[in-house]
């Protein structure tokens, strides 16, 4: 099998694993919110509402497997991308923290991931453009 | 680091994908090496030297 074909195959496996994990996550999330919110306060309710974190780790596992399949340049590029993404996210969260001190509305910690994911998409797109 | 990988590849009539196939790396890696945005590891440099049947110092130079 040629490498370009192999690359496509590797990407297909990665996307299957990643989106499979995210699909399980979505199902567990909906079920946890539906049943968990109606439950009485207590450890079981906390466990049920926390349960979407477990399938999320499947997505982390899919990403880790993909990193293991990358060649040396792609792995280095991914590391650089993640460093930029982390720096931008840190800059954004710190800046907004100072704005909260100035009276801006308090935001949930859930806002961190969309910032990180969005930055990752932009950095990834720029990388793809550069590697054409 | 400067290199003559593009020149050697084009002399053989290979695309970046063809060279990537032979080296078992991604096309992006070949592209980055040719554009001197990435210096390959020693094992990959040896693989290039073997493929083009030239010593490493003929492929790469720091001038």
N, CA and C atoms of all chains as a GROMACS GRO file, in nm:
protein
  585
    1UNK      N    1   0.085  -0.121   0.000
    1UNK     CA    2   0.000   0.000   0.000
    1UNK      C    3   0.088   0.125   0.000
    2UNK      N    4   0.062   0.219  -0.092
    2UNK     CA    5   0.140   0.342  -0.097
    2UNK      C    6   0.114   0.427   0.026
    3UNK      N    7   0.211   0.517   0.054
    3UNK     CA    8   0.198   0.597   0.176
    3UNK      C    9   0.079   0.691   0.171
    4UNK      N   10   0.054   0.750   0.051
    4UNK     CA   11  -0.059   0.844   0.043
    4UNK      C   12  -0.188   0.769   0.072
    5UNK      N   13  -0.193   0.645   0.023
    5UNK     CA   14  -0.309   0.561   0.048
    5UNK      C   15  -0.310   0.524   0.196
    6UNK      N   16  -0.189   0.492   0.247
    6UNK     CA   17  -0.175   0.456   0.388
    6UNK      C   18  -0.217   0.573   0.476
    7UNK      N   19  -0.174   0.696   0.434
    7UNK     CA   20  -0.211   0.816   0.509
    7UNK      C   21  -0.362   0.832   0.517
    8UNK      N   22  -0.427   0.810   0.402
    8UNK     CA   23  -0.573   0.823   0.397
    8UNK      C   24  -0.638   0.719   0.488
    9UNK      N   25  -0.581   0.596   0.484
    9UNK     CA   26  -0.634   0.486   0.564
    9UNK      C   27  -0.619   0.517   0.714
   10UNK      N   28  -0.500   0.571   0.749
   10UNK     CA   29  -0.471   0.607   0.888
   10UNK      C   30  -0.569   0.715   0.935
   11UNK      N   31  -0.593   0.814   0.847
   11UNK     CA   32  -0.684   0.923   0.882
   11UNK      C   33  -0.827   0.869   0.901
   12UNK      N   34  -0.862   0.772   0.814
   12UNK     CA   35  -0.996   0.713   0.822
   12UNK      C   36  -1.014   0.640   0.956
   13UNK      N   37  -0.912   0.564   0.994
   13UNK     CA   38  -0.917   0.490   1.121
   13UNK      C   39  -0.929   0.589   1.238
   14UNK      N   40  -0.850   0.698   1.230
   14UNK     CA   41  -0.851   0.798   1.336
   14UNK      C   42  -0.988   0.863   1.349
   15UNK      N   43  -1.043   0.905   1.234
   15UNK     CA   44  -1.173   0.972   1.238
   15UNK      C   45  -1.282   0.877   1.288
   16UNK      N   46  -1.271   0.748   1.249
   16UNK     CA   47  -1.368   0.649   1.296
   16UNK      C   48  -1.360   0.635   1.449
   17UNK      N   49  -1.236   0.625   1.499
   17UNK     CA   50  -1.219   0.609   1.644
   17UNK      C   51  -1.265   0.734   1.719
   18UNK      N   52  -1.225   0.852   1.664
   18UNK     CA   53  -1.257   0.978   1.732
   18UNK      C   54  -1.408   1.004   1.732
   19UNK      N   55  -1.470   0.994   1.614
   19UNK     CA   56  -1.614   1.023   1.607
   19UNK      C   57  -1.697   0.914   1.675
   20UNK      N   58  -1.644   0.790   1.676
   20UNK     CA   59  -1.709   0.682   1.752
   20UNK      C   60  -1.713   0.719   1.900
   21UNK      N   61  -1.598   0.765   1.950
   21UNK     CA   62  -1.588   0.804   2.092
   21UNK      C   63  -1.680   0.923   2.120
   22UNK      N   64  -1.683   1.020   2.029
   22UNK     CA   65  -1.767   1.139   2.050
   22UNK      C   66  -1.916   1.104   2.042
   23UNK      N   67  -1.950   1.005   1.957
   23UNK     CA   68  -2.091   0.962   1.948
   23UNK      C   69  -2.133   0.897   2.080
   24UNK      N   70  -2.046   0.811   2.135
   24UNK     CA   71  -2.076   0.747   2.264
   24UNK      C   72  -2.089   0.857   2.371
   25UNK      N   73  -1.998   0.954   2.365
   25UNK     CA   74  -2.001   1.066   2.460
   25UNK      C   75  -2.135   1.140   2.453
   26UNK      N   76  -2.180   1.167   2.331
   26UNK     CA   77  -2.305   1.241   2.313
   26UNK      C   78  -2.423   1.164   2.372
   27UNK      N   79  -2.425   1.032   2.346
   27UNK     CA   80  -2.536   0.948   2.398
   27UNK      C   81  -2.534   0.949   2.551
   28UNK      N   82  -2.414   0.928   2.609
   28UNK     CA   83  -2.403   0.924   2.756
   28UNK      C   84  -2.438   1.061   2.816
   29UNK      N   85  -2.396   1.168   2.746
   29UNK     CA   86  -2.423   1.304   2.795
   29UNK      C   87  -2.574   1.330   2.803
   30UNK      N   88  -2.644   1.296   2.694
   30UNK     CA   89  -2.789   1.318   2.690
   30UNK      C   90  -2.857   1.234   2.798
   31UNK      N   91  -2.815   1.107   2.811
   31UNK     CA   92  -2.875   1.018   2.912
   31UNK      C   93  -2.846   1.071   3.053
   32UNK      N   94  -2.722   1.116   3.075
   32UNK     CA   95  -2.683   1.165   3.209
   32UNK      C   96  -2.764   1.289   3.246
   33UNK      N   97  -2.781   1.379   3.150
   33UNK     CA   98  -2.858   1.502   3.178
   33UNK      C   99  -3.006   1.469   3.201
   34UNK      N  100  -3.058   1.377   3.119
   34UNK     CA  101  -3.200   1.340   3.129
   34UNK      C  102  -3.230   1.276   3.264
   35UNK      N  103  -3.149   1.175   3.299
   35UNK     CA  104  -3.179   1.100   3.423
   35UNK      C  105  -3.118   1.167   3.547
   36UNK      N  106  -2.997   1.222   3.531
   36UNK     CA  107  -2.925   1.279   3.646
   36UNK      C  108  -2.994   1.398   3.709
   37UNK      N  109  -3.045   1.487   3.625
   37UNK     CA  110  -3.107   1.609   3.677
   37UNK      C  111  -3.231   1.580   3.763
   38UNK      N  112  -3.300   1.471   3.727
   38UNK     CA  113  -3.423   1.438   3.798
   38UNK      C  114  -3.396   1.362   3.929
   39UNK      N  115  -3.273   1.317   3.947
   39UNK     CA  116  -3.242   1.235   4.066
   39UNK      C  117  -3.226   1.321   4.191
   40UNK      N  118  -3.250   1.261   4.309
   40UNK     CA  119  -3.228   1.337   4.432
   40UNK      C  120  -3.078   1.362   4.454
   41UNK      N  121  -3.046   1.472   4.524
   41UNK     CA  122  -2.906   1.508   4.553
   41UNK      C  123  -2.834   1.389   4.617
   42UNK      N  124  -2.708   1.371   4.586
   42UNK     CA  125  -2.631   1.263   4.650
   42UNK      C  126  -2.521   1.212   4.560
   43UNK      N  127  -2.450   1.113   4.611
   43UNK     CA  128  -2.334   1.059   4.540
   43UNK      C  129  -2.372   0.998   4.405
   44UNK      N  130  -2.486   0.925   4.404
   44UNK     CA  131  -2.527   0.857   4.280
   44UNK      C  132  -2.556   0.962   4.171
   45UNK      N  133  -2.625   1.070   4.209
   45UNK     CA  134  -2.657   1.175   4.112
   45UNK      C  135  -2.528   1.237   4.058
   46UNK      N  136  -2.433   1.264   4.149
   46UNK     CA  137  -2.304   1.320   4.107
   46UNK      C  138  -2.235   1.226   4.008
   47UNK      N  139  -2.237   1.096   4.042
   47UNK     CA  140  -2.172   0.996   3.954
   47UNK      C  141  -2.238   0.993   3.817
   48UNK      N  142  -2.372   0.999   3.816
   48UNK     CA  143  -2.444   0.994   3.688
   48UNK      C  144  -2.412   1.119   3.606
   49UNK      N  145  -2.413   1.237   3.670
   49UNK     CA  146  -2.386   1.361   3.596
   49UNK      C  147  -2.240   1.371   3.551
   50UNK      N  148  -2.154   1.297   3.622
   50UNK     CA  149  -2.011   1.297   3.587
   50UNK      C  150  -1.978   1.193   3.479
   51UNK      N  151  -2.070   1.099   3.457
   51UNK     CA  152  -2.042   0.985   3.369
   51UNK      C  153  -2.001   1.022   3.225
   52UNK      N  154  -2.043   1.136   3.166
   52UNK     CA  155  -1.995   1.167   3.029
   52UNK      C  156  -1.844   1.182   3.019
   53UNK      N  157  -1.779   1.204   3.134
   53UNK     CA  158  -1.632   1.217   3.129
   53UNK      C  159  -1.565   1.085   3.089
   54UNK      N  160  -1.630   0.972   3.122
   54UNK     CA  161  -1.569   0.841   3.090
   54UNK      C  162  -1.554   0.821   2.939
   55UNK      N  163  -1.663   0.834   2.858
   55UNK     CA  164  -1.643   0.819   2.713
   55UNK      C  165  -1.555   0.927   2.653
   56UNK      N  166  -1.546   1.041   2.722
   56UNK     CA  167  -1.457   1.146   2.672
   56UNK      C  168  -1.313   1.096   2.668
   57UNK      N  169  -1.279   1.009   2.767
   57UNK     CA  170  -1.143   0.954   2.769
   57UNK      C  171  -1.118   0.861   2.651
   58UNK      N  172  -1.226   0.806   2.593
   58UNK     CA  173  -1.210   0.726   2.470
   58UNK      C  174  -1.157   0.815   2.357
   59UNK      N  175  -1.206   0.940   2.354
   59UNK     CA  176  -1.159   1.036   2.253
   59UNK      C  177  -1.011   1.068   2.278
   60UNK      N  178  -0.975   1.083   2.404
   60UNK     CA  179  -0.834   1.109   2.439
   60UNK      C  180  -0.748   0.992   2.392
   61UNK      N  181  -0.800   0.870   2.412
   61UNK     CA  182  -0.729   0.748   2.369
   61UNK      C  183  -0.713   0.747   2.217
   62UNK      N  184  -0.818   0.787   2.143
   62UNK     CA  185  -0.811   0.792   1.996
   62UNK      C  186  -0.702   0.891   1.952
   63UNK      N  187  -0.696   1.007   2.019
   63UNK     CA  188  -0.594   1.108   1.984
   63UNK      C  189  -0.454   1.052   2.014
   64UNK      N  190  -0.439   0.986   2.130
   64UNK     CA  191  -0.308   0.930   2.167
   64UNK      C  192  -0.263   0.825   2.065
   65UNK      N  193  -0.358   0.741   2.020
   65UNK     CA  194  -0.324   0.639   1.919
   65UNK      C  195  -0.281   0.705   1.787
   66UNK      N  196  -0.349   0.813   1.751
   66UNK     CA  197  -0.315   0.883   1.626
   66UNK      C  198  -0.175   0.943   1.635
   67UNK      N  199  -0.141   1.001   1.750
   67UNK     CA  200  -0.007   1.058   1.768
   67UNK      C  201   0.099   0.948   1.749
   68UNK      N  202   0.068   0.827   1.800
   68UNK     CA  203   0.160   0.714   1.785
   68UNK      C  204   0.178   0.672   1.639
   69UNK      N  205   0.078   0.698   1.554
   69UNK     CA  206   0.085   0.657   1.413
   69UNK      C  207   0.153   0.762   1.325
   70UNK      N  208   0.172   0.884   1.379
   70UNK     CA  209   0.229   0.992   1.297
   70UNK      C  210   0.378   0.971   1.271
   71UNK      N  211   0.429   1.029   1.161
   71UNK     CA  212   0.574   1.026   1.139
   71UNK      C  213   0.637   1.143   1.214
   72UNK      N  214   0.770   1.152   1.208
   72UNK     CA  215   0.844   1.247   1.295
   72UNK      C  216   0.805   1.394   1.271
   73UNK      N  217   0.787   1.433   1.146
   73UNK     CA  218   0.756   1.573   1.118
   73UNK      C  219   0.613   1.607   1.165
   74UNK      N  220   0.520   1.516   1.136
   74UNK     CA  221   0.381   1.542   1.175
   74UNK      C  222   0.368   1.547   1.327
   75UNK      N  223   0.446   1.461   1.395
   75UNK     CA  224   0.441   1.460   1.542
   75UNK      C  225   0.495   1.592   1.597
   76UNK      N  226   0.605   1.640   1.539
   76UNK     CA  227   0.664   1.767   1.582
   76UNK      C  228   0.566   1.882   1.555
   77UNK      N  229   0.504   1.878   1.437
   77UNK     CA  230   0.407   1.983   1.401
   77UNK      C  231   0.290   1.983   1.499
   78UNK      N  232   0.243   1.862   1.533
   78UNK     CA  233   0.129   1.852   1.626
   78UNK      C  234   0.168   1.910   1.762
   79UNK      N  235   0.289   1.882   1.804
   79UNK     CA  236   0.337   1.934   1.933
   79UNK      C  237   0.344   2.087   1.931
   80UNK      N  238   0.393   2.142   1.819
   80UNK     CA  239   0.399   2.289   1.805
   80UNK      C  240   0.258   2.348   1.805
   81UNK      N  241   0.167   2.281   1.732
   81UNK     CA  242   0.028   2.331   1.726
   81UNK      C  243  -0.032   2.334   1.866
   82UNK      N  244  -0.011   2.225   1.941
   82UNK     CA  245  -0.070   2.216   2.075
   82UNK      C  246  -0.011   2.324   2.166
   83UNK      N  247   0.120   2.350   2.150
   83UNK     CA  248   0.184   2.455   2.232
   83UNK      C  249   0.119   2.591   2.203
   84UNK      N  250   0.095   2.619   2.073
   84UNK     CA  251   0.032   2.747   2.035
   84UNK      C  252  -0.110   2.753   2.090
   85UNK      N  253  -0.183   2.643   2.075
   85UNK     CA  254  -0.322   2.636   2.122
   85UNK      C  255  -0.328   2.659   2.273
   86UNK      N  256  -0.238   2.596   2.347
   86UNK     CA  257  -0.236   2.612   2.493
   86UNK      C  258  -0.203   2.756   2.530
   87UNK      N  259  -0.107   2.816   2.459
   87UNK     CA  260  -0.067   2.954   2.488
   87UNK      C  261  -0.184   3.050   2.463
   88UNK      N  262  -0.253   3.031   2.349
   88UNK     CA  263  -0.367   3.119   2.316
   88UNK      C  264  -0.478   3.102   2.421
   89UNK      N  265  -0.505   2.975   2.456
   89UNK     CA  266  -0.612   2.949   2.555
   89UNK      C  267  -0.575   3.011   2.690
   90UNK      N  268  -0.450   2.996   2.730
   90UNK     CA  269  -0.405   3.054   2.858
   90UNK      C  270  -0.419   3.206   2.853
   91UNK      N  271  -0.378   3.265   2.740
   91UNK     CA  272  -0.386   3.410   2.724
   91UNK      C  273  -0.530   3.459   2.733
   92UNK      N  274  -0.619   3.385   2.663
   92UNK     CA  275  -0.761   3.423   2.662
   92UNK      C  276  -0.823   3.410   2.801
   93UNK      N  277  -0.802   3.296   2.867
   93UNK     CA  278  -0.865   3.272   2.998
   93UNK      C  279  -0.813   3.371   3.103
   94UNK      N  280  -0.683   3.399   3.098
   94UNK     CA  281  -0.626   3.494   3.194
   94UNK      C  282  -0.681   3.634   3.169
   95UNK      N  283  -0.683   3.672   3.039
   95UNK     CA  284  -0.733   3.805   3.005
   95UNK      C  285  -0.879   3.820   3.049
   96UNK      N  286  -0.959   3.715   3.021
   96UNK     CA  287  -1.100   3.727   3.059
   96UNK      C  288  -1.114   3.728   3.212
   97UNK      N  289  -1.024   3.656   3.281
   97UNK     CA  290  -1.024   3.659   3.428
   97UNK      C  291  -1.006   3.801   3.480
   98UNK      N  292  -0.917   3.875   3.417
   98UNK     CA  293  -0.895   4.015   3.458
   98UNK      C  294  -1.019   4.100   3.425
   99UNK      N  295  -1.082   4.068   3.310
   99UNK     CA  296  -1.204   4.141   3.273
   99UNK      C  297  -1.316   4.113   3.374
  100UNK      N  298  -1.321   3.989   3.425
  100UNK     CA  299  -1.421   3.957   3.528
  100UNK      C  300  -1.398   4.044   3.652
  101UNK      N  301  -1.269   4.067   3.685
  101UNK     CA  302  -1.238   4.156   3.798
  101UNK      C  303  -1.289   4.297   3.772
  102UNK      N  304  -1.296   4.332   3.640
  102UNK     CA  305  -1.343   4.466   3.604
  102UNK      C  306  -1.495   4.472   3.592
  103UNK      N  307  -1.562   4.362   3.620
  103UNK     CA  308  -1.708   4.364   3.619
  103UNK      C  309  -1.775   4.287   3.507
  104UNK      N  310  -1.698   4.225   3.420
  104UNK     CA  311  -1.760   4.145   3.312
  104UNK      C  312  -1.828   4.022   3.374
  105UNK      N  313  -1.931   3.966   3.304
  105UNK     CA  314  -2.002   3.851   3.362
  105UNK      C  315  -1.910   3.729   3.378
  106UNK      N  316  -1.933   3.653   3.486
  106UNK     CA  317  -1.855   3.532   3.510
  106UNK      C  318  -1.893   3.426   3.407
  107UNK      N  319  -1.793   3.361   3.350
  107UNK     CA  320  -1.819   3.255   3.250
  107UNK      C  321  -1.791   3.119   3.313
  108UNK      N  322  -1.862   3.017   3.262
  108UNK     CA  323  -1.842   2.880   3.309
  108UNK      C  324  -1.708   2.827   3.257
  109UNK      N  325  -1.653   2.729   3.329
  109UNK     CA  326  -1.528   2.665   3.282
  109UNK      C  327  -1.551   2.592   3.150
  110UNK      N  328  -1.678   2.564   3.118
  110UNK     CA  329  -1.710   2.496   2.992
  110UNK      C  330  -1.669   2.581   2.870
  111UNK      N  331  -1.648   2.711   2.891
  111UNK     CA  332  -1.612   2.797   2.777
  111UNK      C  333  -1.466   2.776   2.734
  112UNK      N  334  -1.387   2.715   2.823
  112UNK     CA  335  -1.244   2.697   2.792
  112UNK      C  336  -1.225   2.606   2.671
  113UNK      N  337  -1.298   2.493   2.669
  113UNK     CA  338  -1.278   2.396   2.562
  113UNK      C  339  -1.315   2.450   2.423
  114UNK      N  340  -1.430   2.519   2.407
  114UNK     CA  341  -1.457   2.577   2.274
  114UNK      C  342  -1.347   2.673   2.228
  115UNK      N  343  -1.290   2.750   2.322
  115UNK     CA  344  -1.180   2.841   2.284
  115UNK      C  345  -1.061   2.757   2.235
  116UNK      N  346  -1.030   2.652   2.312
  116UNK     CA  347  -0.917   2.568   2.277
  116UNK      C  348  -0.941   2.495   2.145
  117UNK      N  349  -1.061   2.435   2.132
  117UNK     CA  350  -1.095   2.361   2.011
  117UNK      C  351  -1.096   2.452   1.888
  118UNK      N  352  -1.154   2.573   1.904
  118UNK     CA  353  -1.159   2.668   1.793
  118UNK      C  354  -1.020   2.711   1.749
  119UNK      N  355  -0.935   2.740   1.848
  119UNK     CA  356  -0.797   2.779   1.816
  119UNK      C  357  -0.725   2.664   1.745
  120UNK      N  358  -0.751   2.542   1.792
  120UNK     CA  359  -0.688   2.423   1.733
  120UNK      C  360  -0.727   2.410   1.586
  121UNK      N  361  -0.855   2.434   1.558
  121UNK     CA  362  -0.903   2.427   1.419
  121UNK      C  363  -0.831   2.530   1.331
  122UNK      N  364  -0.820   2.654   1.383
  122UNK     CA  365  -0.756   2.762   1.305
  122UNK      C  366  -0.608   2.728   1.281
  123UNK      N  367  -0.539   2.686   1.388
  123UNK     CA  368  -0.396   2.652   1.376
  123UNK      C  369  -0.379   2.534   1.280
  124UNK      N  370  -0.467   2.434   1.290
  124UNK     CA  371  -0.461   2.317   1.201
  124UNK      C  372  -0.484   2.356   1.056
  125UNK      N  373  -0.579   2.447   1.033
  125UNK     CA  374  -0.608   2.492   0.896
  125UNK      C  375  -0.488   2.567   0.838
  126UNK      N  376  -0.426   2.652   0.921
  126UNK     CA  377  -0.307   2.726   0.875
  126UNK      C  378  -0.194   2.629   0.842
  127UNK      N  379  -0.180   2.525   0.926
  127UNK     CA  380  -0.075   2.423   0.903
  127UNK      C  381  -0.101   2.351   0.772
  128UNK      N  382  -0.226   2.312   0.746
  128UNK     CA  383  -0.261   2.243   0.621
  128UNK      C  384  -0.228   2.332   0.501
  129UNK      N  385  -0.261   2.461   0.512
  129UNK     CA  386  -0.236   2.555   0.404
  129UNK      C  387  -0.086   2.563   0.376
  130UNK      N  388  -0.007   2.565   0.484
  130UNK     CA  389   0.139   2.575   0.472
  130UNK      C  390   0.200   2.448   0.411
  131UNK      N  391   0.140   2.333   0.439
  131UNK     CA  392   0.194   2.206   0.393
  131UNK      C  393   0.148   2.165   0.254
  132UNK      N  394   0.068   2.251   0.189
  132UNK     CA  395   0.016   2.212   0.057
  132UNK      C  396   0.126   2.192  -0.043
  133UNK      N  397   1.901   2.411   0.737
  133UNK     CA  398   1.999   2.336   0.661
  133UNK      C  399   1.957   2.326   0.513
  134UNK      N  400   2.053   2.348   0.425
  134UNK     CA  401   2.019   2.339   0.281
  134UNK      C  402   2.020   2.192   0.237
  135UNK      N  403   1.942   2.161   0.133
  135UNK     CA  404   1.946   2.024   0.081
  135UNK      C  405   1.911   2.022  -0.069
  136UNK      N  406   1.942   1.910  -0.131
  136UNK     CA  407   1.916   1.898  -0.276
  136UNK      C  408   1.812   1.790  -0.305
  137UNK      N  409   1.726   1.767  -0.207
  137UNK     CA  410   1.628   1.658  -0.220
  137UNK      C  411   1.532   1.682  -0.337
  138UNK      N  412   1.483   1.805  -0.349
  138UNK     CA  413   1.388   1.834  -0.458
  138UNK      C  414   1.452   1.806  -0.595
  139UNK      N  415   1.576   1.855  -0.607
  139UNK     CA  416   1.650   1.838  -0.734
  139UNK      C  417   1.665   1.689  -0.767
  140UNK      N  418   1.707   1.610  -0.669
  140UNK     CA  419   1.727   1.466  -0.691
  140UNK      C  420   1.595   1.395  -0.721
  141UNK      N  421   1.493   1.436  -0.651
  141UNK     CA  422   1.361   1.374  -0.673
  141UNK      C  423   1.311   1.404  -0.814
  142UNK      N  424   1.322   1.533  -0.854
  142UNK     CA  425   1.272   1.571  -0.986
  142UNK      C  426   1.351   1.504  -1.098
  143UNK      N  427   1.483   1.484  -1.073
  143UNK     CA  428   1.567   1.416  -1.172
  143UNK      C  429   1.515   1.275  -1.200
  144UNK      N  430   1.458   1.213  -1.097
  144UNK     CA  431   1.404   1.077  -1.112
  144UNK      C  432   1.258   1.076  -1.159
  145UNK      N  433   1.202   1.195  -1.171
  145UNK     CA  434   1.063   1.204  -1.218
  145UNK      C  435   0.961   1.160  -1.114
  146UNK      N  436   0.998   1.171  -0.986
  146UNK     CA  437   0.905   1.130  -0.880
  146UNK      C  438   0.828   1.251  -0.829
  147UNK      N  439   0.706   1.227  -0.787
  147UNK     CA  440   0.630   1.331  -0.717
  147UNK      C  441   0.670   1.326  -0.569
  148UNK      N  442   0.626   1.427  -0.494
  148UNK     CA  443   0.654   1.424  -0.349
  148UNK      C  444   0.589   1.300  -0.286
  149UNK      N  445   0.472   1.264  -0.338
  149UNK     CA  446   0.402   1.146  -0.286
  149UNK      C  447   0.481   1.018  -0.314
  150UNK      N  448   0.543   1.011  -0.435
  150UNK     CA  449   0.624   0.893  -0.470
  150UNK      C  450   0.741   0.879  -0.372
  151UNK      N  451   0.808   0.993  -0.346
  151UNK     CA  452   0.922   0.988  -0.254
  151UNK      C  453   0.874   0.951  -0.113
  152UNK      N  454   0.761   1.008  -0.074
  152UNK     CA  455   0.706   0.976   0.059
  152UNK      C  456   0.676   0.826   0.069
  153UNK      N  457   0.622   0.768  -0.038
  153UNK     CA  458   0.596   0.622  -0.041
  153UNK      C  459   0.722   0.544  -0.016
  154UNK      N  460   0.830   0.584  -0.085
  154UNK     CA  461   0.956   0.511  -0.075
  154UNK      C  462   1.020   0.526   0.063
  155UNK      N  463   0.995   0.639   0.127
  155UNK     CA  464   1.055   0.664   0.259
  155UNK      C  465   0.963   0.621   0.374
  156UNK      N  466   0.839   0.588   0.338
  156UNK     CA  467   0.736   0.552   0.438
  156UNK      C  468   0.712   0.666   0.536
  157UNK      N  469   0.701   0.787   0.481
  157UNK     CA  470   0.663   0.904   0.562
  157UNK      C  471   0.550   0.974   0.488
  158UNK      N  472   0.498   1.081   0.548
  158UNK     CA  473   0.389   1.154   0.482
  158UNK      C  474   0.444   1.249   0.375
  159UNK      N  475   0.355   1.287   0.282
  159UNK     CA  476   0.396   1.382   0.178
  159UNK      C  477   0.433   1.517   0.241
  160UNK      N  478   0.363   1.552   0.350
  160UNK     CA  479   0.393   1.678   0.419
  160UNK      C  480   0.537   1.681   0.469
  161UNK      N  481   0.586   1.564   0.512
  161UNK     CA  482   0.723   1.557   0.563
  161UNK      C  483   0.822   1.585   0.450
  162UNK      N  484   0.798   1.524   0.334
  162UNK     CA  485   0.885   1.547   0.218
  162UNK      C  486   0.880   1.695   0.180
  163UNK      N  487   0.760   1.750   0.177
  163UNK     CA  488   0.741   1.891   0.142
  163UNK      C  489   0.820   1.982   0.238
  164UNK      N  490   0.810   1.953   0.368
  164UNK     CA  491   0.879   2.036   0.468
  164UNK      C  492   1.031   2.025   0.455
  165UNK      N  493   1.081   1.905   0.423
  165UNK     CA  494   1.226   1.887   0.406
  165UNK      C  495   1.273   1.964   0.282
  166UNK      N  496   1.200   1.947   0.172
  166UNK     CA  497   1.239   2.014   0.047
  166UNK      C  498   1.238   2.167   0.062
  167UNK      N  499   1.142   2.218   0.137
  167UNK     CA  500   1.133   2.363   0.155
  167UNK      C  501   1.220   2.413   0.271
  168UNK      N  502   1.299   2.323   0.323
  168UNK     CA  503   1.394   2.355   0.431
  168UNK      C  504   1.327   2.414   0.554
  169UNK      N  505   1.207   2.365   0.580
  169UNK     CA  506   1.136   2.403   0.702
  169UNK      C  507   1.158   2.298   0.810
  170UNK      N  508   1.212   2.184   0.770
  170UNK     CA  509   1.234   2.076   0.865
  170UNK      C  510   1.360   1.998   0.829
  171UNK      N  511   1.447   1.978   0.928
  171UNK     CA  512   1.566   1.894   0.909
  171UNK      C  513   1.531   1.754   0.959
  172UNK      N  514   1.546   1.652   0.871
  172UNK     CA  515   1.504   1.517   0.911
  172UNK      C  516   1.592   1.460   1.022
  173UNK      N  517   1.538   1.360   1.090
  173UNK     CA  518   1.616   1.288   1.190
  173UNK      C  519   1.730   1.212   1.120
  174UNK      N  520   1.824   1.164   1.197
  174UNK     CA  521   1.937   1.089   1.138
  174UNK      C  522   1.888   0.964   1.064
  175UNK      N  523   1.796   0.883   1.124
  175UNK     CA  524   1.749   0.765   1.049
  175UNK      C  525   1.683   0.802   0.914
  176UNK      N  526   1.607   0.913   0.912
  176UNK     CA  527   1.542   0.952   0.787
  176UNK      C  528   1.646   1.007   0.688
  177UNK      N  529   1.746   1.078   0.738
  177UNK     CA  530   1.853   1.128   0.650
  177UNK      C  531   1.928   1.009   0.588
  178UNK      N  532   1.952   0.904   0.667
  178UNK     CA  533   2.019   0.785   0.614
  178UNK      C  534   1.931   0.717   0.509
  179UNK      N  535   1.800   0.713   0.536
  179UNK     CA  536   1.708   0.652   0.440
  179UNK      C  537   1.713   0.728   0.307
  180UNK      N  538   1.721   0.861   0.314
  180UNK     CA  539   1.731   0.944   0.192
  180UNK      C  540   1.863   0.915   0.119
  181UNK      N  541   1.970   0.906   0.198
  181UNK     CA  542   2.103   0.880   0.138
  181UNK      C  543   2.105   0.744   0.067
  182UNK      N  544   2.043   0.644   0.132
  182UNK     CA  545   2.038   0.510   0.071
  182UNK      C  546   1.955   0.514  -0.058
  183UNK      N  547   1.843   0.583  -0.052
  183UNK     CA  548   1.751   0.589  -0.166
  183UNK      C  549   1.817   0.658  -0.286
  184UNK      N  550   1.885   0.768  -0.261
  184UNK     CA  551   1.948   0.843  -0.370
  184UNK      C  552   2.092   0.798  -0.398
  185UNK      N  553   2.137   0.697  -0.321
  185UNK     CA  554   2.272   0.639  -0.338
  185UNK      C  555   2.380   0.745  -0.334
  186UNK      N  556   2.373   0.832  -0.234
  186UNK     CA  557   2.472   0.938  -0.216
  186UNK      C  558   2.503   0.950  -0.069
  187UNK      N  559   2.625   0.994  -0.034
  187UNK     CA  560   2.654   1.017   0.108
  187UNK      C  561   2.569   1.132   0.163
  188UNK      N  562   2.541   1.128   0.292
  188UNK     CA  563   2.453   1.229   0.354
  188UNK      C  564   2.504   1.372   0.327
  189UNK      N  565   2.636   1.390   0.333
  189UNK     CA  566   2.690   1.526   0.316
  189UNK      C  567   2.671   1.581   0.174
  190UNK      N  568   2.638   1.491   0.080
  190UNK     CA  569   2.606   1.540  -0.055
  190UNK      C  570   2.460   1.585  -0.064
  191UNK      N  571   2.379   1.537   0.030
  191UNK     CA  572   2.237   1.574   0.030
  191UNK      C  573   2.211   1.699   0.113
  192UNK      N  574   2.286   1.711   0.225
  192UNK     CA  575   2.262   1.823   0.317
  192UNK      C  576   2.390   1.903   0.337
  193UNK      N  577   2.373   2.035   0.351
  193UNK     CA  578   2.488   2.118   0.385
  193UNK      C  579   2.441   2.232   0.473
  194UNK      N  580   2.534   2.283   0.556
  194UNK     CA  581   2.493   2.390   0.647
  194UNK      C  582   2.531   2.527   0.592
  195UNK      N  583   2.569   2.531   0.463
  195UNK     CA  584   2.607   2.662   0.404
  195UNK      C  585   2.493   2.717   0.320
   0.00000   0.00000   0.00000
